[in-house]
Amino acid sequence: MDNNKFKQFFGSIDYNTYDKIQNTLFFSGVGMVLAKDLIVSQYPILNSPVDALVCISMAACLGLNFSSGKDYTRDITQIRSLYENLIINYNKLNKLFNLDDPIQIYTMFTYLLHKGYLSMDKNFELSNKEARDIKGLYGTNVITGKAVCRHISAMLTDILNNYGIESSQLGVYLMDYSVLEKQKYIKEELTNWVQTHITDEQAYSIAMEYIEELVDKRGQNIELSTKMIEYLKRKLGNHAITFSVKDGKSYYLDPTQTRIYRVRENDKNVLYDDEYDKVPIKLLSSIVLNDSKDYLRVREKLSQQYPSITREKEKQIIRQTIIDCKNNMDIFEQFYNENSDLYGDISSKVLKIKKRKTIVK
């Protein structure tokens, strides 16, 4: 099928129909495999035709799974067009404020994100409940008002790329713990918990390092989560950030937690900031977050080991950008009002997509 006919065919159906066709082919193939012995025992002549049907069903199912057909379904094409228009409109704000530095753009983005200016009805919360993980359109979840790190970092990445700043999503691992106002567990109790619950050697080592860093060195009161066991054992990591390169400088931007990391001098695969001393980069999750071309570009850029700007300059940029934001709230109100219909169109179309499970939190 030539490319135009391919796009035309899938453009005639919607995303959910595509899923139904794929699922029908899969379960039909499985059903025929399970029923084969009964059918063939009664009608031996049907042995070869049944095998052929099984192969055809499974091949068609795999073909749909690995093709880019979903990208051209009717509603995905519409959502992509609307989302791209919104990104273009948003970058008019960056131009209006004369922003050209990734930290400036990140700072204004996080400011507007957490105040609801990037979401339908100005309601935004960190939630995975309504996530629609559509390839290349993760950022649309921010507009629906419920999103997590993989969606938030995707939208910032899309904004930066559209603005001409080379950016990609990057998978990292963050220890799952909570900081408490009052001490609940002494160090010995935390250590005993790790010794009791974690058997994986690598996970155990990382957990003990965090206790030493957070409790001994920083004097924080922490509580470890049982979810940490699962996260520590997984190689994919549990968090997504935005990685940008501009003018020979690298930027590791975390809009979800409003943090900016930099690479450790003695280990190019580990990031850190004032709070987190060890944030390992997980390239496997970067394969999930980016397409193959972007993934190779991420690896190449990381290998260059571009330096970061100084902490002093970083803090100065953030401080000035926040001041500019606070002094121009009327501009943000105008932006929101002018794009509220676009927010509504994107949100309604995205939420009509059948919710699917994902492996990256």
Secondary structure as GFF3:
##gff-version 3
##sequence-region A 1 361
A	DSSP	alpha_helix	3	10	.	.	.	ID=ss1
A	DSSP	alpha_helix	15	42	.	.	.	ID=ss2
A	DSSP	three_ten_helix	44	46	.	.	.	ID=ss3
A	DSSP	alpha_helix	47	66	.	.	.	ID=ss4
A	DSSP	three_ten_helix	69	72	.	.	.	ID=ss5
A	DSSP	alpha_helix	74	96	.	.	.	ID=ss6
A	DSSP	alpha_helix	102	114	.	.	.	ID=ss7
A	DSSP	three_ten_helix	120	122	.	.	.	ID=ss8
A	DSSP	beta_strand	125	126	.	.	.	ID=ss9
A	DSSP	alpha_helix	140	144	.	.	.	ID=ss10
A	DSSP	beta_strand	146	147	.	.	.	ID=ss11
A	DSSP	alpha_helix	149	162	.	.	.	ID=ss12
A	DSSP	beta_strand	167	172	.	.	.	ID=ss13
A	DSSP	beta_strand	177	180	.	.	.	ID=ss14
A	DSSP	alpha_helix	187	197	.	.	.	ID=ss15
A	DSSP	alpha_helix	201	211	.	.	.	ID=ss16
A	DSSP	pi_helix	212	217	.	.	.	ID=ss17
A	DSSP	beta_strand	221	224	.	.	.	ID=ss18
A	DSSP	alpha_helix	227	233	.	.	.	ID=ss19
A	DSSP	beta_strand	239	246	.	.	.	ID=ss20
A	DSSP	beta_strand	249	254	.	.	.	ID=ss21
A	DSSP	beta_strand	259	264	.	.	.	ID=ss22
A	DSSP	beta_strand	267	272	.	.	.	ID=ss23
A	DSSP	beta_strand	279	280	.	.	.	ID=ss24
A	DSSP	alpha_helix	283	289	.	.	.	ID=ss25
A	DSSP	alpha_helix	292	304	.	.	.	ID=ss26
A	DSSP	alpha_helix	311	326	.	.	.	ID=ss27
A	DSSP	alpha_helix	329	351	.	.	.	ID=ss28
###
